């Protein structure tokens, strides 16, 4: 969806507001808890043709924190490399 095309309906009417003030939302309603002291604000992408919404974590430091703190899903190896 970040490439500007809707994966559901194929429309190119995709909108986002990456630099929205307080994009984490009131009381961090538009953010996900990463760890006890870390929240990752989400960037929303909306298709105005079908209404599909996708959320992305786009801050590199939050990605790094997630890789440190979270369990990698489905990986056969339990190592922590990228
Ligand atoms: Zn769509």
PDB file of the backbone (N, CA, C, O) and the ligand in Angstrom, with CONECT records:
HET     ZN  A 101       1
ATOM      1  N   UNK A   1       0.831  -1.215   0.000  1.00  0.00           N
ATOM      2  CA  UNK A   1       0.000   0.000   0.000  1.00  0.00           C
ATOM      3  C   UNK A   1       0.860   1.257   0.000  1.00  0.00           C
ATOM      4  O   UNK A   1       0.447   2.308  -0.490  1.00  0.00           O
ATOM      5  N   UNK A   2       2.059   1.134   0.555  1.00  0.00           N
ATOM      6  CA  UNK A   2       2.976   2.270   0.556  1.00  0.00           C
ATOM      7  C   UNK A   2       3.440   2.629  -0.843  1.00  0.00           C
ATOM      8  O   UNK A   2       3.956   3.723  -1.072  1.00  0.00           O
ATOM      9  N   UNK A   3       3.258   1.710  -1.775  1.00  0.00           N
ATOM     10  CA  UNK A   3       3.637   2.019  -3.160  1.00  0.00           C
ATOM     11  C   UNK A   3       2.518   2.765  -3.887  1.00  0.00           C
ATOM     12  O   UNK A   3       2.638   3.045  -5.079  1.00  0.00           O
ATOM     13  N   UNK A   4       1.420   3.094  -3.174  1.00  0.00           N
ATOM     14  CA  UNK A   4       0.363   3.893  -3.769  1.00  0.00           C
ATOM     15  C   UNK A   4      -0.701   3.094  -4.488  1.00  0.00           C
ATOM     16  O   UNK A   4      -1.498   3.652  -5.242  1.00  0.00           O
ATOM     17  N   UNK A   5      -0.720   1.790  -4.260  1.00  0.00           N
ATOM     18  CA  UNK A   5      -1.722   0.960  -4.917  1.00  0.00           C
ATOM     19  C   UNK A   5      -2.423   0.092  -3.874  1.00  0.00           C
ATOM     20  O   UNK A   5      -1.773  -0.518  -3.025  1.00  0.00           O
ATOM     21  N   UNK A   6      -3.756   0.041  -3.942  1.00  0.00           N
ATOM     22  CA  UNK A   6      -4.507  -0.720  -2.971  1.00  0.00           C
ATOM     23  C   UNK A   6      -4.435  -2.208  -3.276  1.00  0.00           C
ATOM     24  O   UNK A   6      -4.732  -2.622  -4.397  1.00  0.00           O
ATOM     25  N   UNK A   7      -4.040  -3.024  -2.290  1.00  0.00           N
ATOM     26  CA  UNK A   7      -3.930  -4.472  -2.517  1.00  0.00           C
ATOM     27  C   UNK A   7      -5.297  -5.147  -2.616  1.00  0.00           C
ATOM     28  O   UNK A   7      -5.387  -6.278  -3.094  1.00  0.00           O
ATOM     29  N   UNK A   8      -6.347  -4.484  -2.181  1.00  0.00           N
ATOM     30  CA  UNK A   8      -7.667  -5.096  -2.225  1.00  0.00           C
ATOM     31  C   UNK A   8      -8.388  -4.803  -3.542  1.00  0.00           C
ATOM     32  O   UNK A   8      -8.858  -5.715  -4.222  1.00  0.00           O
ATOM     33  N   UNK A   9      -8.469  -3.507  -3.893  1.00  0.00           N
ATOM     34  CA  UNK A   9      -9.280  -3.144  -5.061  1.00  0.00           C
ATOM     35  C   UNK A   9      -8.448  -2.643  -6.234  1.00  0.00           C
ATOM     36  O   UNK A   9      -8.979  -2.439  -7.325  1.00  0.00           O
ATOM     37  N   UNK A  10      -7.147  -2.440  -6.022  1.00  0.00           N
ATOM     38  CA  UNK A  10      -6.289  -2.026  -7.122  1.00  0.00           C
ATOM     39  C   UNK A  10      -6.307  -0.532  -7.401  1.00  0.00           C
ATOM     40  O   UNK A  10      -5.631  -0.072  -8.321  1.00  0.00           O
ATOM     41  N   UNK A  11      -7.066   0.233  -6.626  1.00  0.00           N
ATOM     42  CA  UNK A  11      -7.135   1.674  -6.833  1.00  0.00           C
ATOM     43  C   UNK A  11      -5.805   2.345  -6.491  1.00  0.00           C
ATOM     44  O   UNK A  11      -5.014   1.816  -5.710  1.00  0.00           O
ATOM     45  N   UNK A  12      -5.573   3.505  -7.080  1.00  0.00           N
ATOM     46  CA  UNK A  12      -4.384   4.282  -6.710  1.00  0.00           C
ATOM     47  C   UNK A  12      -4.748   5.481  -5.845  1.00  0.00           C
ATOM     48  O   UNK A  12      -3.939   6.394  -5.678  1.00  0.00           O
ATOM     49  N   UNK A  13      -5.954   5.485  -5.297  1.00  0.00           N
ATOM     50  CA  UNK A  13      -6.399   6.597  -4.441  1.00  0.00           C
ATOM     51  C   UNK A  13      -6.005   6.320  -2.987  1.00  0.00           C
ATOM     52  O   UNK A  13      -6.860   6.090  -2.132  1.00  0.00           O
ATOM     53  N   UNK A  14      -4.699   6.345  -2.726  1.00  0.00           N
ATOM     54  CA  UNK A  14      -4.170   6.052  -1.402  1.00  0.00           C
ATOM     55  C   UNK A  14      -3.716   7.356  -0.749  1.00  0.00           C
ATOM     56  O   UNK A  14      -3.007   8.154  -1.361  1.00  0.00           O
ATOM     57  N   UNK A  15      -4.128   7.558   0.483  1.00  0.00           N
ATOM     58  CA  UNK A  15      -3.782   8.783   1.195  1.00  0.00           C
ATOM     59  C   UNK A  15      -3.110   8.445   2.524  1.00  0.00           C
ATOM     60  O   UNK A  15      -3.423   7.438   3.160  1.00  0.00           O
ATOM     61  N   UNK A  16      -2.187   9.305   2.925  1.00  0.00           N
ATOM     62  CA  UNK A  16      -1.541   9.139   4.207  1.00  0.00           C
ATOM     63  C   UNK A  16      -1.160  10.510   4.748  1.00  0.00           C
ATOM     64  O   UNK A  16      -1.125  11.491   4.005  1.00  0.00           O
ATOM     65  N   UNK A  17      -0.876  10.574   6.037  1.00  0.00           N
ATOM     66  CA  UNK A  17      -0.467  11.826   6.675  1.00  0.00           C
ATOM     67  C   UNK A  17       0.713  11.523   7.577  1.00  0.00           C
ATOM     68  O   UNK A  17       0.575  11.417   8.795  1.00  0.00           O
ATOM     69  N   UNK A  18       1.871  11.384   6.959  1.00  0.00           N
ATOM     70  CA  UNK A  18       3.037  10.903   7.692  1.00  0.00           C
ATOM     71  C   UNK A  18       3.493  11.851   8.795  1.00  0.00           C
ATOM     72  O   UNK A  18       3.983  11.415   9.837  1.00  0.00           O
ATOM     73  N   UNK A  19       3.328  13.152   8.557  1.00  0.00           N
ATOM     74  CA  UNK A  19       3.837  14.117   9.524  1.00  0.00           C
ATOM     75  C   UNK A  19       2.729  14.744  10.358  1.00  0.00           C
ATOM     76  O   UNK A  19       2.867  15.860  10.859  1.00  0.00           O
ATOM     77  N   UNK A  20       1.653  14.028  10.497  1.00  0.00           N
ATOM     78  CA  UNK A  20       0.542  14.497  11.308  1.00  0.00           C
ATOM     79  C   UNK A  20       1.019  14.770  12.737  1.00  0.00           C
ATOM     80  O   UNK A  20       1.660  13.915  13.347  1.00  0.00           O
ATOM     81  N   UNK A  21       0.707  15.964  13.279  1.00  0.00           N
ATOM     82  CA  UNK A  21       1.049  16.192  14.692  1.00  0.00           C
ATOM     83  C   UNK A  21       0.293  15.194  15.570  1.00  0.00           C
ATOM     84  O   UNK A  21      -0.858  14.855  15.295  1.00  0.00           O
ATOM     85  N   UNK A  22       0.947  14.739  16.614  1.00  0.00           N
ATOM     86  CA  UNK A  22       0.306  13.789  17.529  1.00  0.00           C
ATOM     87  C   UNK A  22      -0.206  12.543  16.814  1.00  0.00           C
ATOM     88  O   UNK A  22      -1.267  12.012  17.143  1.00  0.00           O
ATOM     89  N   UNK A  23       0.561  12.092  15.841  1.00  0.00           N
ATOM     90  CA  UNK A  23       0.067  10.965  15.064  1.00  0.00           C
ATOM     91  C   UNK A  23      -0.026   9.694  15.898  1.00  0.00           C
ATOM     92  O   UNK A  23      -0.651   8.716  15.488  1.00  0.00           O
ATOM     93  N   UNK A  24       0.591   9.715  17.054  1.00  0.00           N
ATOM     94  CA  UNK A  24       0.415   8.580  17.958  1.00  0.00           C
ATOM     95  C   UNK A  24      -1.001   8.504  18.493  1.00  0.00           C
ATOM     96  O   UNK A  24      -1.408   7.489  19.059  1.00  0.00           O
ATOM     97  N   UNK A  25      -1.747   9.578  18.312  1.00  0.00           N
ATOM     98  CA  UNK A  25      -3.146   9.593  18.727  1.00  0.00           C
ATOM     99  C   UNK A  25      -3.287   9.999  20.175  1.00  0.00           C
ATOM    100  O   UNK A  25      -2.338   9.880  20.949  1.00  0.00           O
ATOM    101  N   UNK A  26      -4.473  10.484  20.556  1.00  0.00           N
ATOM    102  CA  UNK A  26      -4.687  10.813  21.968  1.00  0.00           C
ATOM    103  C   UNK A  26      -4.530   9.559  22.828  1.00  0.00           C
ATOM    104  O   UNK A  26      -5.085   8.506  22.517  1.00  0.00           O
ATOM    105  N   UNK A  27      -3.770   9.687  23.906  1.00  0.00           N
ATOM    106  CA  UNK A  27      -3.521   8.539  24.780  1.00  0.00           C
ATOM    107  C   UNK A  27      -2.921   7.375  24.009  1.00  0.00           C
ATOM    108  O   UNK A  27      -3.164   6.211  24.326  1.00  0.00           O
ATOM    109  N   UNK A  28      -2.133   7.705  22.994  1.00  0.00           N
ATOM    110  CA  UNK A  28      -1.419   6.689  22.213  1.00  0.00           C
ATOM    111  C   UNK A  28      -2.371   5.678  21.589  1.00  0.00           C
ATOM    112  O   UNK A  28      -2.037   4.499  21.463  1.00  0.00           O
ATOM    113  N   UNK A  29      -3.562   6.141  21.196  1.00  0.00           N
ATOM    114  CA  UNK A  29      -4.531   5.215  20.626  1.00  0.00           C
ATOM    115  C   UNK A  29      -4.126   4.738  19.240  1.00  0.00           C
ATOM    116  O   UNK A  29      -4.600   3.708  18.763  1.00  0.00           O
ATOM    117  N   UNK A  30      -3.238   5.505  18.596  1.00  0.00           N
ATOM    118  CA  UNK A  30      -2.777   5.102  17.277  1.00  0.00           C
ATOM    119  C   UNK A  30      -1.301   4.722  17.329  1.00  0.00           C
ATOM    120  O   UNK A  30      -0.489   5.145  16.507  1.00  0.00           O
ATOM    121  N   UNK A  31      -0.990   3.901  18.337  1.00  0.00           N
ATOM    122  CA  UNK A  31       0.379   3.446  18.508  1.00  0.00           C
ATOM    123  C   UNK A  31       0.326   2.044  19.100  1.00  0.00           C
ATOM    124  O   UNK A  31      -0.681   1.645  19.687  1.00  0.00           O
ATOM    125  N   UNK A  32       1.404   1.311  18.943  1.00  0.00           N
ATOM    126  CA  UNK A  32       1.440  -0.021  19.540  1.00  0.00           C
ATOM    127  C   UNK A  32       2.518  -0.064  20.614  1.00  0.00           C
ATOM    128  O   UNK A  32       3.586   0.527  20.455  1.00  0.00           O
ATOM    129  N   UNK A  33       2.234  -0.765  21.705  1.00  0.00           N
ATOM    130  CA  UNK A  33       3.248  -0.913  22.745  1.00  0.00           C
ATOM    131  C   UNK A  33       4.350  -1.852  22.276  1.00  0.00           C
ATOM    132  O   UNK A  33       4.081  -2.968  21.831  1.00  0.00           O
ATOM    133  N   UNK A  34       5.593  -1.390  22.378  1.00  0.00           N
ATOM    134  CA  UNK A  34       6.732  -2.215  21.982  1.00  0.00           C
ATOM    135  C   UNK A  34       7.363  -2.850  23.206  1.00  0.00           C
ATOM    136  O   UNK A  34       7.681  -4.040  23.221  1.00  0.00           O
ATOM    137  N   UNK A  35       7.538  -2.031  24.230  1.00  0.00           N
ATOM    138  CA  UNK A  35       8.047  -2.525  25.502  1.00  0.00           C
ATOM    139  C   UNK A  35       7.478  -1.624  26.582  1.00  0.00           C
ATOM    140  O   UNK A  35       6.675  -0.733  26.306  1.00  0.00           O
ATOM    141  N   UNK A  36       7.902  -1.866  27.813  1.00  0.00           N
ATOM    142  CA  UNK A  36       7.338  -1.116  28.934  1.00  0.00           C
ATOM    143  C   UNK A  36       7.472   0.389  28.748  1.00  0.00           C
ATOM    144  O   UNK A  36       6.603   1.155  29.165  1.00  0.00           O
ATOM    145  N   UNK A  37       8.561   0.802  28.122  1.00  0.00           N
ATOM    146  CA  UNK A  37       8.834   2.237  28.023  1.00  0.00           C
ATOM    147  C   UNK A  37       8.826   2.741  26.590  1.00  0.00           C
ATOM    148  O   UNK A  37       9.287   3.851  26.324  1.00  0.00           O
ATOM    149  N   UNK A  38       8.314   1.951  25.674  1.00  0.00           N
ATOM    150  CA  UNK A  38       8.410   2.321  24.264  1.00  0.00           C
ATOM    151  C   UNK A  38       7.090   2.108  23.535  1.00  0.00           C
ATOM    152  O   UNK A  38       6.513   1.021  23.571  1.00  0.00           O
ATOM    153  N   UNK A  39       6.620   3.164  22.871  1.00  0.00           N
ATOM    154  CA  UNK A  39       5.448   3.072  22.003  1.00  0.00           C
ATOM    155  C   UNK A  39       5.879   3.411  20.583  1.00  0.00           C
ATOM    156  O   UNK A  39       6.704   4.300  20.371  1.00  0.00           O
ATOM    157  N   UNK A  40       5.322   2.703  19.621  1.00  0.00           N
ATOM    158  CA  UNK A  40       5.623   3.004  18.223  1.00  0.00           C
ATOM    159  C   UNK A  40       4.391   3.603  17.560  1.00  0.00           C
ATOM    160  O   UNK A  40       3.398   2.904  17.360  1.00  0.00           O
ATOM    161  N   UNK A  41       4.441   4.910  17.209  1.00  0.00           N
ATOM    162  CA  UNK A  41       3.314   5.516  16.498  1.00  0.00           C
ATOM    163  C   UNK A  41       3.136   4.856  15.135  1.00  0.00           C
ATOM    164  O   UNK A  41       4.105   4.428  14.507  1.00  0.00           O
ATOM    165  N   UNK A  42       1.903   4.780  14.696  1.00  0.00           N
ATOM    166  CA  UNK A  42       1.607   4.133  13.425  1.00  0.00           C
ATOM    167  C   UNK A  42       1.271   5.167  12.352  1.00  0.00           C
ATOM    168  O   UNK A  42       0.591   6.159  12.612  1.00  0.00           O
ATOM    169  N   UNK A  43       1.758   4.913  11.160  1.00  0.00           N
ATOM    170  CA  UNK A  43       1.330   5.691  10.004  1.00  0.00           C
ATOM    171  C   UNK A  43       0.215   4.936   9.309  1.00  0.00           C
ATOM    172  O   UNK A  43       0.339   3.745   9.027  1.00  0.00           O
ATOM    173  N   UNK A  44      -0.864   5.628   9.037  1.00  0.00           N
ATOM    174  CA  UNK A  44      -2.028   5.007   8.417  1.00  0.00           C
ATOM    175  C   UNK A  44      -2.079   5.322   6.931  1.00  0.00           C
ATOM    176  O   UNK A  44      -1.822   6.449   6.507  1.00  0.00           O
ATOM    177  N   UNK A  45      -2.410   4.320   6.162  1.00  0.00           N
ATOM    178  CA  UNK A  45      -2.643   4.492   4.732  1.00  0.00           C
ATOM    179  C   UNK A  45      -4.080   4.076   4.455  1.00  0.00           C
ATOM    180  O   UNK A  45      -4.503   2.976   4.812  1.00  0.00           O
ATOM    181  N   UNK A  46      -4.821   4.972   3.814  1.00  0.00           N
ATOM    182  CA  UNK A  46      -6.229   4.716   3.565  1.00  0.00           C
ATOM    183  C   UNK A  46      -6.487   4.724   2.065  1.00  0.00           C
ATOM    184  O   UNK A  46      -6.059   5.635   1.357  1.00  0.00           O
ATOM    185  N   UNK A  47      -7.187   3.707   1.588  1.00  0.00           N
ATOM    186  CA  UNK A  47      -7.677   3.688   0.218  1.00  0.00           C
ATOM    187  C   UNK A  47      -9.057   4.333   0.211  1.00  0.00           C
ATOM    188  O   UNK A  47      -9.993   3.821   0.823  1.00  0.00           O
ATOM    189  N   UNK A  48      -9.175   5.462  -0.487  1.00  0.00           N
ATOM    190  CA  UNK A  48     -10.454   6.165  -0.481  1.00  0.00           C
ATOM    191  C   UNK A  48     -11.433   5.568  -1.491  1.00  0.00           C
ATOM    192  O   UNK A  48     -12.558   6.052  -1.621  1.00  0.00           O
ATOM    193  N   UNK A  49     -11.024   4.544  -2.191  1.00  0.00           N
ATOM    194  CA  UNK A  49     -11.949   3.859  -3.100  1.00  0.00           C
ATOM    195  C   UNK A  49     -12.729   2.771  -2.358  1.00  0.00           C
ATOM    196  O   UNK A  49     -13.945   2.664  -2.523  1.00  0.00           O
ATOM    197  N   UNK A  50     -12.043   1.965  -1.543  1.00  0.00           N
ATOM    198  CA  UNK A  50     -12.729   0.860  -0.862  1.00  0.00           C
ATOM    199  C   UNK A  50     -12.680   0.973   0.654  1.00  0.00           C
ATOM    200  O   UNK A  50     -13.359   0.213   1.344  1.00  0.00           O
ATOM    201  N   UNK A  51     -11.893   1.902   1.192  1.00  0.00           N
ATOM    202  CA  UNK A  51     -11.866   2.119   2.624  1.00  0.00           C
ATOM    203  C   UNK A  51     -10.854   1.283   3.384  1.00  0.00           C
ATOM    204  O   UNK A  51     -10.783   1.359   4.611  1.00  0.00           O
ATOM    205  N   UNK A  52     -10.083   0.502   2.683  1.00  0.00           N
ATOM    206  CA  UNK A  52      -9.068  -0.309   3.361  1.00  0.00           C
ATOM    207  C   UNK A  52      -8.058   0.586   4.074  1.00  0.00           C
ATOM    208  O   UNK A  52      -7.632   1.608   3.537  1.00  0.00           O
ATOM    209  N   UNK A  53      -7.679   0.187   5.294  1.00  0.00           N
ATOM    210  CA  UNK A  53      -6.676   0.915   6.064  1.00  0.00           C
ATOM    211  C   UNK A  53      -5.535  -0.026   6.376  1.00  0.00           C
ATOM    212  O   UNK A  53      -5.752  -1.167   6.784  1.00  0.00           O
ATOM    213  N   UNK A  54      -4.307   0.455   6.182  1.00  0.00           N
ATOM    214  CA  UNK A  54      -3.143  -0.299   6.626  1.00  0.00           C
ATOM    215  C   UNK A  54      -2.326   0.585   7.562  1.00  0.00           C
ATOM    216  O   UNK A  54      -2.278   1.805   7.406  1.00  0.00           O
ATOM    217  N   UNK A  55      -1.683  -0.058   8.538  1.00  0.00           N
ATOM    218  CA  UNK A  55      -0.879   0.662   9.518  1.00  0.00           C
ATOM    219  C   UNK A  55       0.571   0.216   9.402  1.00  0.00           C
ATOM    220  O   UNK A  55       0.863  -0.968   9.232  1.00  0.00           O
ATOM    221  N   UNK A  56       1.466   1.178   9.498  1.00  0.00           N
ATOM    222  CA  UNK A  56       2.887   0.848   9.423  1.00  0.00           C
ATOM    223  C   UNK A  56       3.662   1.554  10.515  1.00  0.00           C
ATOM    224  O   UNK A  56       3.377   2.703  10.852  1.00  0.00           O
ATOM    225  N   UNK A  57       4.648   0.857  11.067  1.00  0.00           N
ATOM    226  CA  UNK A  57       5.663   1.493  11.898  1.00  0.00           C
ATOM    227  C   UNK A  57       6.771   1.941  10.958  1.00  0.00           C
ATOM    228  O   UNK A  57       7.371   1.113  10.273  1.00  0.00           O
ATOM    229  N   UNK A  58       7.048   3.227  10.915  1.00  0.00           N
ATOM    230  CA  UNK A  58       8.017   3.721   9.940  1.00  0.00           C
ATOM    231  C   UNK A  58       9.264   4.320  10.578  1.00  0.00           C
ATOM    232  O   UNK A  58      10.173   4.751   9.868  1.00  0.00           O
ATOM    233  N   UNK A  59       9.320   4.354  11.916  1.00  0.00           N
ATOM    234  CA  UNK A  59      10.487   4.938  12.564  1.00  0.00           C
ATOM    235  C   UNK A  59      11.537   3.867  12.786  1.00  0.00           C
ATOM    236  O   UNK A  59      11.272   2.833  13.399  1.00  0.00           O
ATOM    237  N   UNK A  60      12.736   4.132  12.279  1.00  0.00           N
ATOM    238  CA  UNK A  60      13.813   3.141  12.340  1.00  0.00           C
ATOM    239  C   UNK A  60      14.136   2.724  13.765  1.00  0.00           C
ATOM    240  O   UNK A  60      14.374   1.546  14.032  1.00  0.00           O
ATOM    241  N   UNK A  61      14.145   3.701  14.696  1.00  0.00           N
ATOM    242  CA  UNK A  61      14.524   3.350  16.062  1.00  0.00           C
ATOM    243  C   UNK A  61      13.468   2.465  16.716  1.00  0.00           C
ATOM    244  O   UNK A  61      13.785   1.670  17.601  1.00  0.00           O
ATOM    245  N   UNK A  62      12.216   2.598  16.286  1.00  0.00           N
ATOM    246  CA  UNK A  62      11.175   1.726  16.824  1.00  0.00           C
ATOM    247  C   UNK A  62      11.310   0.316  16.250  1.00  0.00           C
ATOM    248  O   UNK A  62      11.098  -0.672  16.953  1.00  0.00           O
ATOM    249  N   UNK A  63      11.657   0.236  15.000  1.00  0.00           N
ATOM    250  CA  UNK A  63      11.918  -1.062  14.375  1.00  0.00           C
ATOM    251  C   UNK A  63      13.041  -1.797  15.112  1.00  0.00           C
ATOM    252  O   UNK A  63      12.961  -2.996  15.381  1.00  0.00           O
ATOM    253  N   UNK A  64      14.095  -1.030  15.428  1.00  0.00           N
ATOM    254  CA  UNK A  64      15.235  -1.624  16.113  1.00  0.00           C
ATOM    255  C   UNK A  64      14.810  -2.146  17.483  1.00  0.00           C
ATOM    256  O   UNK A  64      15.212  -3.231  17.903  1.00  0.00           O
ATOM    257  N   UNK A  65      13.987  -1.352  18.172  1.00  0.00           N
ATOM    258  CA  UNK A  65      13.512  -1.760  19.495  1.00  0.00           C
ATOM    259  C   UNK A  65      12.658  -3.032  19.381  1.00  0.00           C
ATOM    260  O   UNK A  65      12.776  -3.940  20.204  1.00  0.00           O
ATOM    261  N   UNK A  66      11.813  -3.088  18.375  1.00  0.00           N
ATOM    262  CA  UNK A  66      10.968  -4.271  18.177  1.00  0.00           C
ATOM    263  C   UNK A  66      11.823  -5.502  17.925  1.00  0.00           C
ATOM    264  O   UNK A  66      11.540  -6.579  18.449  1.00  0.00           O
ATOM    265  N   UNK A  67      12.873  -5.342  17.120  1.00  0.00           N
ATOM    266  CA  UNK A  67      13.740  -6.483  16.828  1.00  0.00           C
ATOM    267  C   UNK A  67      14.470  -6.957  18.073  1.00  0.00           C
ATOM    268  O   UNK A  67      14.749  -8.145  18.233  1.00  0.00           O
ATOM    269  N   UNK A  68      14.778  -5.994  18.967  1.00  0.00           N
ATOM    270  CA  UNK A  68      15.437  -6.374  20.214  1.00  0.00           C
ATOM    271  C   UNK A  68      14.483  -7.059  21.172  1.00  0.00           C
ATOM    272  O   UNK A  68      14.869  -8.020  21.838  1.00  0.00           O
ATOM    273  N   UNK A  69      13.243  -6.587  21.259  1.00  0.00           N
ATOM    274  CA  UNK A  69      12.356  -6.993  22.343  1.00  0.00           C
ATOM    275  C   UNK A  69      11.375  -8.096  21.966  1.00  0.00           C
ATOM    276  O   UNK A  69      10.931  -8.844  22.836  1.00  0.00           O
ATOM    277  N   UNK A  70      11.038  -8.207  20.714  1.00  0.00           N
ATOM    278  CA  UNK A  70       9.954  -9.105  20.340  1.00  0.00           C
ATOM    279  C   UNK A  70      10.477 -10.425  19.806  1.00  0.00           C
ATOM    280  O   UNK A  70      11.625 -10.542  19.377  1.00  0.00           O
ATOM    281  N   UNK A  71       9.607 -11.403  19.847  1.00  0.00           N
ATOM    282  CA  UNK A  71       9.918 -12.720  19.300  1.00  0.00           C
ATOM    283  C   UNK A  71       9.647 -12.712  17.802  1.00  0.00           C
ATOM    284  O   UNK A  71       8.607 -12.238  17.344  1.00  0.00           O
ATOM    285  N   UNK A  72      10.603 -13.247  17.051  1.00  0.00           N
ATOM    286  CA  UNK A  72      10.391 -13.341  15.612  1.00  0.00           C
ATOM    287  C   UNK A  72       9.489 -14.529  15.321  1.00  0.00           C
ATOM    288  O   UNK A  72       9.695 -15.618  15.856  1.00  0.00           O
ATOM    289  N   UNK A  73       8.497 -14.320  14.480  1.00  0.00           N
ATOM    290  CA  UNK A  73       7.469 -15.328  14.234  1.00  0.00           C
ATOM    291  C   UNK A  73       7.888 -16.262  13.108  1.00  0.00           C
ATOM    292  O   UNK A  73       8.360 -15.821  12.060  1.00  0.00           O
ATOM    293  N   UNK A  74       7.711 -17.544  13.337  1.00  0.00           N
ATOM    294  CA  UNK A  74       7.835 -18.511  12.254  1.00  0.00           C
ATOM    295  C   UNK A  74       9.239 -18.822  11.820  1.00  0.00           C
ATOM    296  O   UNK A  74       9.449 -19.644  10.928  1.00  0.00           O
ATOM    297  N   UNK A  75      10.212 -18.174  12.442  1.00  0.00           N
ATOM    298  CA  UNK A  75      11.582 -18.414  12.027  1.00  0.00           C
ATOM    299  C   UNK A  75      12.063 -19.742  12.597  1.00  0.00           C
ATOM    300  O   UNK A  75      11.910 -20.007  13.789  1.00  0.00           O
ATOM    301  N   UNK A  76      12.638 -20.565  11.747  1.00  0.00           N
ATOM    302  CA  UNK A  76      13.148 -21.856  12.197  1.00  0.00           C
ATOM    303  C   UNK A  76      14.330 -21.647  13.131  1.00  0.00           C
ATOM    304  O   UNK A  76      14.495 -22.359  14.121  1.00  0.00           O
ATOM    305  N   UNK A  77      15.144 -20.661  12.797  1.00  0.00           N
ATOM    306  CA  UNK A  77      16.277 -20.377  13.677  1.00  0.00           C
ATOM    307  C   UNK A  77      15.869 -19.358  14.717  1.00  0.00           C
ATOM    308  O   UNK A  77      15.084 -18.454  14.430  1.00  0.00           O
ATOM    309  N   UNK A  78      16.380 -19.490  15.892  1.00  0.00           N
ATOM    310  CA  UNK A  78      16.015 -18.604  16.995  1.00  0.00           C
ATOM    311  C   UNK A  78      17.015 -17.484  17.151  1.00  0.00           C
ATOM    312  O   UNK A  78      16.988 -16.768  18.153  1.00  0.00           O
ATOM    313  N   UNK A  79      17.892 -17.317  16.190  1.00  0.00           N
ATOM    314  CA  UNK A  79      18.886 -16.274  16.306  1.00  0.00           C
ATOM    315  C   UNK A  79      18.239 -14.907  16.095  1.00  0.00           C
ATOM    316  O   UNK A  79      17.081 -14.822  15.688  1.00  0.00           O
ATOM    317  N   UNK A  80      18.971 -13.861  16.368  1.00  0.00           N
ATOM    318  CA  UNK A  80      18.384 -12.523  16.346  1.00  0.00           C
ATOM    319  C   UNK A  80      18.954 -11.689  15.207  1.00  0.00           C
ATOM    320  O   UNK A  80      18.841 -10.463  15.213  1.00  0.00           O
ATOM    321  N   UNK A  81      19.553 -12.337  14.251  1.00  0.00           N
ATOM    322  CA  UNK A  81      20.090 -11.558  13.130  1.00  0.00           C
ATOM    323  C   UNK A  81      18.945 -11.029  12.262  1.00  0.00           C
ATOM    324  O   UNK A  81      17.799 -11.462  12.386  1.00  0.00           O
ATOM    325  N   UNK A  82      19.272 -10.118  11.416  1.00  0.00           N
ATOM    326  CA  UNK A  82      18.230  -9.505  10.569  1.00  0.00           C
ATOM    327  C   UNK A  82      17.680 -10.477   9.553  1.00  0.00           C
ATOM    328  O   UNK A  82      16.802 -10.119   8.768  1.00  0.00           O
TER     329      UNK A  82
HETATM  330 ZN    ZN A 101      -9.000  -0.078  -2.214  1.00  0.00          ZN
END
